[in-house]
Amino acid sequence: MSLARTPEPPYWAVIFTSERTDGDHGYAQMAQQMETLAQRQPGYLGMEHARDEQTGVTVSYWRSEEDVRRWKADLDHQQAQKLGREQWYRRYQVRVCRVERAYGFER
Amino acid sequence: MSLARTPEPPYWAVIFTSERTDGDHGYAQMAQQMETLAQRQPGYLGMEHARDEQTGVTVSYWRSEEDVRRWKADLDHQQAQKLGREQWYRRYQVRVCRVERAYGFER
């Protein structure tokens, strides 16, 4: 399942776009741990992710802005953010958004 | 350049996540055309994209909600959307969001 099943808007989205450094440096394992940890947070609604050679885009969905703030402040997540800046990312951008409308298509 | 240089929030983001069908069917050429066309639209601020075997995530950024609506209604873009449903996508989800805050990191 690669697309998240989110409820009717409004809800919140955190768009995380990044350029990785070369090599893994424990990244894959930590990314998996963070996804598992996020799933246990209050207000977590889902996550979508794609990565190619140049860019990674991860979008996580949350019930409220308070849930977004709590996840950012989580201590294990803070540690992963620190490692990200030290080792895994050349650049990244985080955008916190309120989802106003949504629609989809399925074959 | 894989990360978009967007202005201070607020602005708008359209998160397009998709699962592709097998084969290309003219997709790569049309994706390039649509990116070029989007860049010419009023209010276009940038685009970020990643794709792996399972999932594609494209985020486009816009100055206002009106700019988002105008781009969705563009006739060439409408034609691409139709081909997308007929040929390229198994499923997709579009989420229209207001970006409330943003921050980044650069090495």
Backbone of each chain as ProteinMPNN parsed JSONL, in Angstrom:
{"seq_chain_A": "MSLARTPEPPYWAVIFTSERTDGDHGYAQMAQQMETLAQRQPGYLGMEHARDEQTGVTVSYWRSEEDVRRWKADLDHQQAQKLGREQWYRRYQVRVCRVERAYGFER", "coords_chain_A": {"N_chain_A": [[0.858, -1.208, 0.0], [0.898, 1.954, -1.102], [-0.268, 4.442, -1.218], [-1.737, 6.764, 1.01], [-4.61, 6.285, 3.067], [-6.518, 8.675, 3.77], [-8.709, 10.682, 5.905], [-11.687, 12.729, 5.31], [-10.853, 16.113, 4.439], [-10.742, 18.998, 6.683], [-7.268, 18.284, 7.406], [-3.843, 17.765, 8.436], [-0.692, 18.14, 6.718], [2.705, 17.203, 6.449], [5.251, 18.073, 4.477], [8.197, 16.733, 3.49], [11.051, 17.297, 1.874], [14.065, 16.216, 0.392], [17.631, 16.164, -0.264], [19.871, 13.625, -0.434], [22.975, 12.701, 1.196], [25.931, 10.892, -0.033], [25.994, 7.313, 0.175], [24.83, 5.062, 2.834], [24.928, 5.095, 5.74], [23.443, 4.113, 7.928], [20.944, 5.019, 7.382], [18.642, 3.72, 6.121], [17.705, 1.891, 7.999], [17.056, 3.591, 10.136], [15.084, 5.181, 8.93], [13.047, 3.336, 8.599], [12.545, 2.749, 11.297], [11.625, 5.259, 12.157], [9.293, 5.537, 10.694], [7.734, 3.486, 11.799], [7.611, 4.426, 14.422], [6.274, 6.878, 14.056], [3.767, 5.958, 13.276], [2.698, 5.185, 15.679], [2.105, 7.482, 16.974], [-0.132, 9.911, 18.479], [-2.84, 10.997, 16.496], [-1.741, 10.405, 14.036], [-2.159, 9.9, 10.564], [-1.278, 8.749, 8.22], [1.241, 8.003, 5.664], [3.22, 8.918, 2.849], [5.632, 8.152, 0.388], [8.412, 8.672, -1.736], [11.421, 8.035, -3.514], [14.113, 8.98, -5.536], [17.149, 9.008, -7.518], [18.011, 11.601, -7.101], [16.301, 13.04, -5.369], [14.256, 12.936, -2.428], [10.908, 12.579, -1.376], [8.793, 12.811, 1.29], [5.651, 12.574, 2.67], [3.804, 13.138, 5.508], [0.743, 12.608, 7.264], [-1.567, 14.188, 9.43], [-3.868, 14.578, 12.137], [-4.217, 17.045, 13.437], [-2.74, 20.337, 13.945], [-1.474, 20.428, 16.369], [-0.806, 17.729, 16.751], [1.17, 17.5, 14.786], [3.163, 19.176, 15.871], [3.769, 17.833, 18.222], [4.842, 15.442, 17.274], [7.156, 16.395, 15.961], [8.571, 17.192, 18.223], [9.065, 14.869, 19.616], [11.299, 12.779, 21.403], [12.929, 10.625, 20.408], [12.548, 11.049, 17.716], [13.644, 13.615, 17.495], [16.325, 12.969, 17.891], [16.805, 11.478, 15.592], [16.434, 13.524, 13.706], [18.626, 15.117, 14.267], [20.778, 13.374, 13.592], [20.164, 13.212, 10.913], [20.785, 15.795, 9.979], [23.522, 15.766, 10.512], [24.521, 13.6, 9.034], [22.93, 12.393, 6.893], [21.634, 14.086, 5.115], [22.034, 16.436, 2.525], [20.658, 18.698, 1.928], [17.522, 19.845, 3.138], [13.937, 20.42, 3.194], [11.198, 21.441, 5.027], [7.721, 21.551, 5.06], [4.852, 22.679, 6.548], [1.483, 22.066, 6.385], [-1.974, 22.844, 5.901], [-4.417, 20.696, 4.874], [-6.83, 21.34, 2.562], [-8.628, 20.491, 0.602], [-9.357, 17.38, -1.08], [-9.051, 14.818, -3.532], [-9.502, 11.851, -5.508], [-8.514, 9.122, -7.688], [-9.302, 5.909, -8.824], [-8.67, 2.972, -10.535]], "CA_chain_A": [[0.0, 0.0, 0.0], [1.788, 3.102, -1.171], [-1.022, 5.695, -1.032], [-2.366, 6.808, 2.335], [-6.073, 6.414, 3.107], [-6.765, 9.751, 4.738], [-10.124, 11.046, 6.043], [-12.084, 13.985, 4.663], [-10.223, 17.318, 4.979], [-9.336, 19.376, 6.853], [-6.28, 17.639, 8.277], [-2.559, 18.423, 8.219], [0.343, 17.41, 5.986], [4.086, 17.68, 6.551], [5.991, 17.714, 3.265], [9.637, 16.71, 3.771], [11.798, 17.007, 0.648], [15.473, 16.149, 0.769], [18.716, 15.629, -1.094], [20.707, 12.791, 0.435], [24.417, 12.547, 0.998], [26.248, 9.586, -0.607], [26.104, 6.215, 1.133], [23.641, 4.832, 3.662], [25.187, 5.592, 7.108], [22.367, 3.731, 8.85], [19.708, 5.731, 7.034], [17.492, 2.869, 5.797], [17.195, 1.333, 9.251], [16.422, 4.664, 10.907], [13.855, 5.593, 8.233], [12.034, 2.339, 8.957], [12.207, 2.969, 12.714], [10.841, 6.489, 12.307], [7.943, 5.288, 10.179], [7.049, 2.692, 12.835], [7.361, 5.314, 15.57], [5.234, 7.847, 13.656], [2.477, 5.251, 13.263], [2.208, 5.046, 17.058], [1.832, 8.807, 17.565], [-1.525, 10.363, 18.421], [-3.201, 11.842, 15.361], [-1.116, 9.961, 12.781], [-3.168, 9.465, 9.587], [-0.694, 8.013, 7.109], [2.507, 8.514, 5.128], [3.519, 8.565, 1.459], [7.072, 8.345, 0.246], [9.093, 8.22, -2.948], [12.815, 8.484, -3.565], [14.906, 8.573, -6.695], [18.583, 9.264, -7.318], [18.295, 12.976, -6.731], [15.388, 13.668, -4.42], [13.266, 12.169, -1.684], [9.746, 13.327, -0.883], [7.98, 12.072, 2.254], [4.552, 13.367, 3.204], [3.055, 12.489, 6.584], [-0.559, 13.243, 7.458], [-1.873, 14.299, 10.861], [-5.213, 15.058, 12.427], [-4.228, 18.45, 13.875], [-1.429, 20.986, 14.01], [-0.877, 20.009, 17.643], [-0.182, 16.425, 16.515], [2.407, 17.77, 14.038], [4.152, 19.742, 16.802], [4.161, 16.794, 19.184], [5.732, 14.516, 16.56], [8.455, 17.065, 15.781], [9.251, 17.313, 19.515], [9.333, 13.534, 20.17], [12.742, 12.712, 21.67], [13.585, 9.73, 19.448], [12.498, 11.737, 16.428], [14.647, 14.694, 17.587], [17.64, 12.351, 17.704], [16.894, 11.162, 14.153], [16.594, 14.797, 12.994], [20.022, 15.524, 14.487], [21.59, 12.505, 12.727], [19.871, 13.614, 9.538], [21.589, 16.986, 9.643], [24.947, 15.447, 10.592], [25.01, 12.518, 8.184], [22.161, 11.835, 5.781], [21.048, 15.042, 4.176], [22.771, 17.588, 2.023], [19.694, 19.783, 2.122], [16.119, 19.448, 3.192], [12.941, 21.46, 3.373], [9.984, 20.951, 5.689], [6.593, 22.476, 4.913], [3.706, 22.245, 7.34], [0.357, 22.524, 5.567], [-3.337, 22.424, 6.211], [-5.051, 20.143, 3.673], [-8.148, 21.971, 2.471], [-9.509, 19.596, -0.14], [-8.663, 16.21, -1.609], [-9.863, 13.952, -4.382], [-8.64, 10.806, -6.03], [-8.945, 8.287, -8.799], [-8.87, 4.519, -8.729], [-9.072, 2.225, -11.711]], "C_chain_A": [[0.883, 1.244, 0.0], [1.058, 4.438, -1.038], [-1.769, 5.638, 0.303], [-3.88, 6.969, 2.196], [-6.428, 7.441, 4.175], [-8.257, 10.084, 4.798], [-10.458, 12.291, 5.226], [-11.307, 15.167, 5.259], [-11.228, 18.109, 5.833], [-8.555, 18.428, 7.759], [-4.941, 18.274, 7.9], [-1.583, 17.518, 7.473], [1.698, 18.035, 6.276], [4.832, 17.149, 5.339], [7.478, 17.835, 3.566], [10.351, 16.336, 2.479], [13.284, 17.118, 0.95], [16.37, 15.741, -0.384], [19.658, 14.896, -0.16], [22.189, 13.001, 0.178], [24.668, 11.18, 0.349], [26.337, 8.532, 0.497], [24.912, 6.135, 2.059], [23.8, 5.374, 5.082], [24.046, 5.269, 8.075], [21.026, 4.348, 8.526], [18.494, 4.804, 6.89], [16.849, 2.319, 7.072], [16.451, 2.405, 10.056], [15.115, 5.118, 10.257], [12.72, 4.633, 8.577], [11.574, 2.51, 10.407], [11.311, 4.184, 12.889], [9.426, 6.306, 11.773], [7.119, 4.5, 11.208], [6.68, 3.566, 14.028], [6.246, 6.312, 15.253], [3.845, 7.2, 13.723], [1.864, 5.123, 14.649], [1.827, 6.378, 17.678], [0.348, 9.132, 17.501], [-1.746, 11.225, 17.183], [-2.563, 11.463, 14.043], [-2.175, 9.422, 11.818], [-2.586, 8.665, 8.421], [0.575, 8.681, 6.604], [2.647, 8.064, 3.685], [4.958, 8.952, 1.171], [7.526, 7.899, -1.132], [10.502, 8.782, -2.942], [13.402, 8.064, -4.887], [16.333, 9.03, -6.477], [18.846, 10.64, -6.721], [17.546, 13.432, -5.476], [14.566, 12.641, -3.669], [12.127, 13.082, -1.276], [8.963, 12.395, 0.046], [6.893, 13.014, 2.747], [3.89, 12.567, 4.314], [1.807, 13.308, 6.875], [-0.973, 13.122, 8.914], [-3.242, 14.94, 11.049], [-5.24, 16.552, 12.733], [-2.819, 19.025, 13.866], [-0.71, 20.607, 15.301], [-0.194, 18.641, 17.492], [1.141, 16.581, 15.754], [3.492, 18.26, 14.983], [4.668, 18.684, 17.772], [5.116, 15.806, 18.531], [7.101, 15.137, 16.336], [9.264, 17.062, 17.08], [9.567, 15.964, 20.166], [10.849, 13.304, 20.291], [13.489, 11.788, 20.705], [13.622, 10.359, 18.053], [13.503, 12.893, 16.39], [16.054, 14.145, 17.327], [17.855, 11.996, 16.224], [17.091, 12.436, 13.328], [18.046, 15.287, 13.077], [20.964, 14.69, 13.596], [21.387, 12.86, 11.257], [20.719, 14.801, 9.111], [23.077, 16.673, 9.617], [25.406, 14.534, 9.456], [24.254, 12.292, 6.882], [21.771, 12.837, 4.713], [22.025, 16.143, 3.803], [21.925, 18.848, 2.238], [18.336, 19.158, 2.399], [15.23, 20.647, 3.435], [11.727, 20.81, 4.017], [8.895, 21.996, 5.511], [5.389, 21.895, 5.639], [2.463, 22.901, 6.759], [-0.964, 22.056, 6.161], [-3.981, 21.94, 4.911], [-6.489, 20.628, 3.628], [-9.133, 21.14, 1.663], [-8.672, 18.469, -0.746], [-9.615, 15.434, -2.501], [-8.92, 12.935, -5.022], [-9.27, 10.055, -7.177], [-8.458, 6.882, -8.523], [-9.486, 3.751, -9.88], [-10.061, 1.13, -11.346]], "O_chain_A": [[1.54, 1.544, 0.997], [1.691, 5.461, -0.775], [-2.347, 4.616, 0.672], [-4.366, 7.691, 1.325], [-6.612, 7.099, 5.343], [-8.991, 9.802, 3.851], [-9.598, 12.835, 4.534], [-11.121, 15.217, 6.475], [-12.436, 17.904, 5.71], [-9.079, 17.86, 8.718], [-4.912, 19.227, 7.122], [-1.641, 16.294, 7.583], [1.822, 19.258, 6.342], [5.022, 15.942, 5.186], [7.964, 18.926, 3.865], [10.27, 15.191, 2.034], [13.711, 18.013, 1.681], [15.95, 15.079, -1.334], [20.18, 15.476, 0.792], [22.601, 13.421, -0.904], [23.736, 10.392, 0.194], [26.716, 8.842, 1.627], [24.072, 7.034, 2.074], [22.898, 6.047, 5.582], [23.726, 6.077, 8.946], [20.076, 4.222, 9.298], [17.439, 5.069, 7.466], [15.626, 2.285, 7.208], [15.367, 2.162, 10.585], [14.145, 5.409, 10.956], [11.586, 5.049, 8.815], [10.384, 2.429, 10.709], [10.357, 4.156, 13.666], [8.472, 6.851, 12.328], [5.954, 4.813, 11.452], [5.582, 3.461, 14.574], [5.375, 6.56, 16.087], [2.879, 7.819, 14.17], [0.65, 4.969, 14.783], [1.286, 6.415, 18.783], [-0.353, 8.69, 16.591], [-0.925, 12.085, 16.864], [-2.805, 12.118, 13.029], [-2.994, 8.586, 12.2], [-3.323, 7.979, 7.713], [0.943, 9.77, 7.046], [2.24, 6.957, 3.333], [5.442, 9.972, 1.662], [7.079, 6.869, -1.637], [10.746, 9.873, -2.427], [13.219, 6.928, -5.322], [16.697, 9.404, -5.362], [19.778, 10.824, -5.938], [18.106, 14.128, -4.629], [14.22, 11.594, -4.215], [12.35, 14.225, -0.877], [8.526, 11.321, -0.366], [7.182, 14.125, 3.19], [3.459, 11.436, 4.089], [1.807, 14.533, 6.753], [-0.76, 12.091, 9.552], [-3.7, 15.734, 10.228], [-6.174, 17.251, 12.339], [-1.834, 18.291, 13.788], [0.514, 20.482, 15.324], [0.882, 18.425, 18.049], [2.113, 15.882, 16.041], [4.632, 17.802, 14.901], [5.854, 18.648, 18.099], [6.089, 15.376, 19.151], [8.115, 14.459, 16.506], [10.489, 16.945, 17.053], [10.272, 15.925, 21.175], [11.593, 13.612, 19.359], [14.572, 12.136, 20.235], [14.596, 10.216, 17.315], [14.143, 13.121, 15.364], [16.862, 14.768, 16.638], [18.942, 12.189, 15.68], [17.839, 12.425, 12.351], [18.609, 15.794, 12.107], [21.839, 15.241, 12.928], [22.324, 12.813, 10.46], [21.296, 14.811, 8.023], [23.819, 17.232, 8.809], [26.528, 14.661, 8.967], [24.879, 12.022, 5.856], [21.597, 12.482, 3.547], [22.734, 16.696, 4.644], [22.413, 19.895, 2.663], [18.047, 18.055, 1.933], [15.683, 21.725, 3.821], [11.285, 19.744, 3.588], [9.109, 23.179, 5.775], [4.966, 20.77, 5.376], [2.385, 24.124, 6.649], [-1.048, 21.022, 6.824], [-4.077, 22.702, 3.949], [-7.273, 20.363, 4.539], [-10.32, 21.082, 1.984], [-7.457, 18.586, -0.902], [-10.823, 15.395, -2.264], [-7.706, 13.134, -5.071], [-10.404, 10.318, -7.578], [-7.341, 6.682, -8.047], [-10.679, 3.872, -10.159], [-10.514, 0.391, -12.22]]}, "seq_chain_B": "MSLARTPEPPYWAVIFTSERTDGDHGYAQMAQQMETLAQRQPGYLGMEHARDEQTGVTVSYWRSEEDVRRWKADLDHQQAQKLGREQWYRRYQVRVCRVERAYGFER", "coords_chain_B": {"N_chain_B": [[18.858, 21.017, -9.76], [16.844, 20.074, -7.248], [15.209, 20.712, -5.126], [12.603, 22.973, -4.392], [12.717, 26.533, -4.447], [10.982, 28.258, -2.508], [8.88, 31.072, -1.5], [8.395, 32.937, 1.633], [5.888, 31.431, 3.715], [2.363, 32.403, 3.951], [1.571, 30.114, 1.28], [0.483, 28.001, -1.446], [0.173, 24.428, -1.799], [0.095, 21.615, -3.959], [-0.298, 18.318, -3.548], [0.455, 15.517, -5.252], [0.026, 12.207, -5.402], [0.813, 9.017, -6.681], [0.191, 5.767, -8.158], [1.669, 4.101, -10.702], [0.7, 2.643, -13.886], [1.942, -0.282, -15.697], [4.693, 0.119, -17.986], [5.449, 2.824, -20.336], [3.882, 4.439, -22.182], [3.95, 7.018, -23.334], [4.219, 8.624, -21.142], [6.569, 9.847, -19.932], [7.331, 11.874, -21.684], [5.034, 13.511, -21.673], [4.949, 14.239, -18.968], [7.181, 15.858, -18.8], [6.399, 17.885, -20.558], [4.183, 18.907, -19.132], [5.397, 19.904, -16.848], [6.914, 21.98, -17.935], [4.815, 23.532, -18.938], [3.425, 24.161, -16.569], [5.281, 25.801, -15.342], [4.944, 28.13, -16.732], [2.586, 29.165, -15.878], [0.505, 31.622, -14.215], [1.442, 32.54, -10.929], [2.882, 30.27, -10.335], [5.221, 28.631, -8.245], [7.103, 26.64, -7.929], [8.314, 23.195, -8.079], [8.494, 19.873, -6.836], [9.706, 16.57, -7.024], [9.611, 13.036, -6.831], [10.194, 9.634, -7.66], [9.727, 6.192, -7.263], [9.867, 2.569, -7.591], [7.301, 1.887, -6.811], [5.736, 4.144, -6.14], [4.851, 7.533, -6.947], [5.553, 10.867, -6.071], [4.58, 14.106, -6.496], [4.955, 17.467, -5.85], [3.549, 20.555, -6.322], [3.927, 24.089, -6.136], [2.176, 27.08, -5.347], [1.12, 30.495, -5.59], [-1.447, 31.299, -4.768], [-4.777, 30.082, -3.92], [-6.475, 30.478, -6.016], [-4.694, 30.428, -8.19], [-4.057, 27.712, -8.151], [-6.535, 26.564, -8.863], [-6.856, 27.588, -11.431], [-4.742, 26.398, -12.813], [-5.482, 23.683, -12.636], [-7.698, 23.773, -14.307], [-6.695, 24.42, -16.783], [-6.585, 23.886, -20.303], [-4.793, 22.196, -21.789], [-3.642, 20.882, -19.68], [-5.879, 19.623, -18.606], [-6.357, 17.749, -20.623], [-4.087, 16.159, -20.31], [-4.634, 15.166, -17.768], [-6.837, 13.575, -18.329], [-5.692, 11.603, -20.05], [-4.002, 10.547, -18.148], [-5.778, 9.251, -16.39], [-6.791, 7.377, -18.149], [-4.566, 5.924, -19.024], [-2.029, 6.073, -17.58], [-2.107, 5.894, -14.787], [-2.761, 3.82, -12.019], [-3.866, 4.385, -9.61], [-4.527, 7.503, -8.041], [-4.003, 10.344, -5.877], [-4.998, 13.553, -5.007], [-4.115, 16.351, -3.146], [-4.965, 19.426, -1.925], [-3.431, 22.104, -0.428], [-2.818, 24.533, 2.139], [0.143, 26.094, 2.77], [1.508, 26.618, 5.841], [3.73, 27.0, 7.511], [7.316, 26.9, 7.116], [10.573, 25.443, 6.974], [14.098, 24.926, 6.697], [17.168, 23.111, 5.937], [20.57, 23.374, 5.186], [23.652, 22.141, 4.185]], "CA_chain_B": [[18.129, 21.606, -8.615], [15.698, 19.208, -6.992], [14.329, 21.305, -4.107], [12.062, 24.256, -4.858], [13.012, 27.73, -3.64], [9.684, 28.919, -2.333], [8.92, 32.262, -0.636], [7.834, 32.759, 2.977], [4.459, 31.131, 3.751], [1.572, 31.335, 3.352], [1.351, 29.882, -0.147], [-0.307, 26.777, -1.603], [0.848, 23.232, -2.316], [-0.734, 20.522, -4.462], [0.411, 17.049, -3.385], [-0.081, 14.523, -6.186], [0.678, 10.912, -5.196], [0.263, 8.11, -7.698], [0.739, 4.464, -8.515], [1.654, 4.012, -12.162], [0.507, 1.375, -14.589], [3.196, -0.755, -16.272], [5.039, 0.685, -19.29], [5.541, 4.279, -20.36], [2.697, 4.978, -22.877], [4.079, 8.457, -23.559], [4.178, 9.344, -19.863], [7.75, 10.663, -19.63], [7.278, 13.079, -22.523], [3.95, 14.364, -21.195], [5.331, 14.774, -17.654], [8.09, 16.961, -19.089], [5.577, 18.973, -21.128], [3.341, 19.508, -18.097], [6.248, 20.707, -15.969], [7.207, 23.209, -18.683], [3.58, 24.316, -18.997], [3.151, 24.669, -15.212], [6.223, 26.898, -15.075], [4.483, 29.354, -17.407], [1.305, 29.605, -15.318], [0.572, 32.663, -13.185], [1.459, 32.091, -9.551], [3.72, 29.074, -10.136], [6.364, 28.906, -7.37], [8.111, 25.59, -7.97], [7.826, 21.82, -8.114], [9.416, 18.856, -6.336], [9.216, 15.307, -7.553], [10.411, 11.817, -6.7], [9.468, 8.442, -8.096], [10.425, 4.912, -7.184], [9.142, 1.519, -8.321], [5.922, 1.75, -6.39], [4.994, 5.37, -5.87], [5.359, 8.835, -7.348], [5.031, 12.012, -5.336], [4.904, 15.389, -7.098], [4.343, 18.591, -5.147], [3.719, 21.847, -6.984], [3.688, 25.196, -5.208], [1.435, 28.151, -6.003], [0.963, 31.697, -4.785], [-2.8, 31.438, -4.21], [-5.708, 29.012, -4.252], [-6.965, 30.789, -7.358], [-3.705, 29.912, -9.139], [-4.233, 26.252, -8.175], [-7.757, 26.257, -9.623], [-6.623, 27.934, -12.839], [-3.876, 25.35, -13.378], [-6.293, 22.467, -12.802], [-8.659, 23.98, -15.397], [-5.989, 24.65, -18.052], [-7.078, 22.883, -21.259], [-3.761, 21.185, -22.058], [-3.495, 20.1, -18.447], [-7.079, 18.768, -18.55], [-6.122, 16.649, -21.56], [-3.106, 15.279, -19.654], [-5.336, 14.49, -16.667], [-7.673, 12.538, -18.947], [-4.777, 10.526, -20.439], [-3.523, 9.942, -16.905], [-6.783, 8.302, -15.887], [-6.981, 6.301, -19.131], [-3.393, 5.129, -19.376], [-0.785, 6.072, -16.806], [-2.212, 5.724, -13.339], [-3.633, 2.824, -11.415], [-4.566, 5.171, -8.596], [-3.831, 8.709, -7.584], [-4.659, 11.163, -4.874], [-4.595, 14.967, -5.076], [-4.459, 17.087, -1.927], [-4.703, 20.86, -2.075], [-3.056, 22.49, 0.932], [-2.26, 25.845, 2.414], [1.401, 25.949, 3.522], [1.428, 27.56, 6.961], [5.095, 27.331, 7.917], [8.332, 26.137, 6.392], [11.952, 25.685, 7.418], [14.972, 24.024, 5.954], [18.536, 22.888, 6.372], [21.512, 23.214, 4.08], [24.985, 21.838, 4.683]], "C_chain_B": [[16.871, 20.793, -8.337], [14.753, 19.747, -5.921], [13.881, 22.683, -4.59], [12.434, 25.377, -3.89], [11.738, 28.534, -3.511], [9.814, 30.118, -1.392], [8.44, 31.934, 0.78], [6.359, 32.361, 2.882], [3.663, 32.358, 4.217], [1.645, 31.317, 1.825], [0.643, 28.527, -0.25], [0.53, 25.642, -2.179], [-0.2, 22.256, -2.835], [0.114, 19.256, -4.403], [-0.278, 16.018, -4.277], [0.686, 13.222, -5.968], [0.006, 9.884, -6.094], [0.936, 6.749, -7.683], [0.583, 4.323, -10.017], [1.193, 2.646, -12.656], [1.873, 0.92, -15.121], [3.434, -0.091, -17.633], [4.959, 2.2, -19.279], [4.322, 4.934, -21.01], [2.764, 6.494, -23.086], [4.127, 9.29, -22.299], [5.339, 10.322, -19.697], [7.722, 11.973, -20.413], [6.207, 14.051, -22.011], [4.29, 14.996, -19.845], [6.248, 15.983, -17.842], [7.326, 18.166, -19.645], [4.761, 19.679, -20.061], [4.174, 20.361, -17.132], [6.583, 22.041, -16.65], [5.994, 24.124, -18.724], [3.249, 24.939, -17.633], [4.02, 25.887, -14.913], [5.785, 28.224, -15.693], [3.198, 29.9, -16.808], [1.509, 30.737, -14.315], [0.581, 32.032, -11.797], [2.27, 30.845, -9.285], [4.951, 29.422, -9.307], [7.447, 27.835, -7.417], [7.481, 24.212, -7.925], [8.91, 20.903, -7.555], [8.833, 17.493, -6.681], [10.164, 14.176, -7.198], [9.545, 10.636, -7.11], [10.328, 7.225, -7.826], [9.535, 3.842, -7.81], [7.644, 1.536, -8.031], [5.111, 3.038, -6.496], [5.661, 6.58, -6.516], [4.745, 9.901, -6.47], [5.517, 13.271, -6.044], [4.202, 16.465, -6.287], [4.603, 19.843, -5.955], [3.265, 22.943, -6.024], [3.149, 26.399, -5.965], [1.21, 29.306, -5.043], [-0.389, 31.752, -4.092], [-3.661, 30.24, -4.602], [-6.283, 29.228, -5.657], [-5.987, 30.282, -8.436], [-3.807, 28.393, -9.268], [-5.426, 25.868, -9.044], [-7.558, 26.512, -11.118], [-5.758, 26.867, -13.521], [-4.647, 24.045, -13.577], [-7.204, 22.574, -14.031], [-8.011, 24.22, -16.757], [-6.308, 23.529, -19.049], [-6.058, 21.797, -21.59], [-3.567, 20.28, -20.846], [-4.686, 19.157, -18.267], [-6.909, 17.534, -19.443], [-5.128, 15.646, -20.963], [-3.761, 14.507, -18.506], [-6.19, 13.33, -17.195], [-6.815, 11.337, -19.366], [-4.243, 9.793, -19.213], [-4.492, 8.898, -16.382], [-6.94, 7.109, -16.836], [-5.787, 5.351, -19.192], [-2.309, 4.992, -18.301], [-0.924, 5.662, -15.356], [-3.188, 4.629, -12.97], [-4.514, 3.518, -10.369], [-3.819, 6.481, -8.418], [-4.668, 9.451, -6.567], [-4.104, 12.587, -5.036], [-5.034, 15.64, -3.783], [-4.027, 18.534, -2.098], [-4.576, 21.461, -0.68], [-2.602, 23.941, 0.982], [-1.009, 25.65, 3.272], [1.434, 27.033, 4.583], [2.798, 27.959, 7.485], [6.069, 26.42, 7.185], [9.686, 26.459, 6.983], [12.828, 24.649, 6.728], [16.351, 23.942, 6.562], [19.392, 22.793, 5.125], [22.904, 23.095, 4.659], [25.959, 22.946, 4.342]], "O_chain_B": [[15.928, 20.831, -9.126], [13.616, 19.288, -5.816], [14.675, 23.456, -5.126], [12.46, 25.186, -2.674], [11.461, 29.404, -4.337], [10.741, 30.18, -0.585], [8.117, 30.785, 1.081], [5.64, 32.905, 2.043], [4.239, 33.264, 4.82], [1.763, 32.356, 1.176], [0.245, 27.967, 0.771], [1.468, 25.866, -2.944], [-1.256, 22.088, -2.225], [1.112, 19.13, -5.112], [-1.448, 15.691, -4.077], [1.865, 13.135, -6.309], [-1.215, 9.88, -6.248], [2.082, 6.599, -7.258], [-0.527, 4.419, -10.539], [1.283, 1.641, -11.951], [2.854, 1.655, -15.007], [2.482, 0.223, -18.347], [4.459, 2.794, -18.324], [3.776, 5.888, -20.456], [1.739, 7.174, -23.02], [4.081, 10.519, -22.36], [5.128, 11.487, -19.361], [8.045, 13.036, -19.884], [6.441, 15.257, -21.927], [3.959, 16.157, -19.602], [6.119, 16.992, -17.149], [7.571, 19.308, -19.257], [4.65, 20.905, -20.071], [3.72, 21.403, -16.659], [6.541, 23.096, -16.018], [6.117, 25.339, -18.566], [2.843, 26.099, -17.555], [3.568, 26.865, -14.318], [6.193, 29.297, -15.247], [2.756, 30.986, -17.185], [2.543, 30.813, -13.65], [-0.179, 31.103, -11.524], [2.351, 30.393, -8.143], [5.653, 30.387, -9.612], [8.579, 28.077, -6.998], [6.269, 24.074, -7.755], [10.1, 21.129, -7.776], [7.62, 17.293, -6.635], [11.383, 14.339, -7.257], [8.328, 10.642, -6.929], [11.522, 7.222, -8.124], [8.558, 4.166, -8.484], [6.827, 1.236, -8.901], [3.945, 3.02, -6.891], [6.886, 6.643, -6.62], [3.555, 9.849, -6.157], [6.722, 13.485, -6.18], [2.995, 16.389, -6.06], [5.755, 20.165, -6.247], [2.355, 22.755, -5.217], [3.594, 26.705, -7.071], [1.121, 29.112, -3.831], [-0.478, 32.202, -2.95], [-3.312, 29.481, -5.506], [-6.542, 28.271, -6.387], [-6.414, 29.767, -9.47], [-3.662, 27.849, -10.363], [-5.336, 24.955, -9.864], [-8.031, 25.747, -11.958], [-6.015, 26.484, -14.662], [-4.471, 23.376, -14.595], [-7.45, 21.579, -14.713], [-8.7, 24.223, -17.777], [-6.301, 22.355, -18.681], [-6.405, 20.619, -21.666], [-3.356, 19.074, -20.977], [-4.517, 18.021, -17.825], [-7.273, 16.422, -19.061], [-5.305, 14.435, -21.094], [-3.47, 13.329, -18.302], [-6.255, 12.258, -16.593], [-7.163, 10.192, -19.077], [-4.055, 8.577, -19.235], [-4.093, 7.805, -15.983], [-7.188, 5.984, -16.402], [-5.947, 4.145, -19.382], [-1.738, 3.915, -18.132], [0.019, 5.145, -14.756], [-4.282, 4.523, -13.523], [-5.716, 3.272, -10.265], [-2.607, 6.546, -8.627], [-5.868, 9.219, -6.419], [-2.898, 12.786, -5.183], [-6.187, 15.514, -3.372], [-2.864, 18.82, -2.38], [-5.483, 21.347, 0.145], [-2.081, 24.491, 0.012], [-1.089, 25.105, 4.372], [1.394, 28.222, 4.269], [3.014, 29.111, 7.859], [5.717, 25.341, 6.707], [9.936, 27.577, 7.433], [12.345, 23.627, 6.242], [16.663, 24.6, 7.554], [18.986, 22.201, 4.125], [23.286, 23.872, 5.534], [27.138, 22.859, 4.686]]}, "name": "protein", "num_of_chains": 2, "seq": "MSLARTPEPPYWAVIFTSERTDGDHGYAQMAQQMETLAQRQPGYLGMEHARDEQTGVTVSYWRSEEDVRRWKADLDHQQAQKLGREQWYRRYQVRVCRVERAYGFERMSLARTPEPPYWAVIFTSERTDGDHGYAQMAQQMETLAQRQPGYLGMEHARDEQTGVTVSYWRSEEDVRRWKADLDHQQAQKLGREQWYRRYQVRVCRVERAYGFER"}
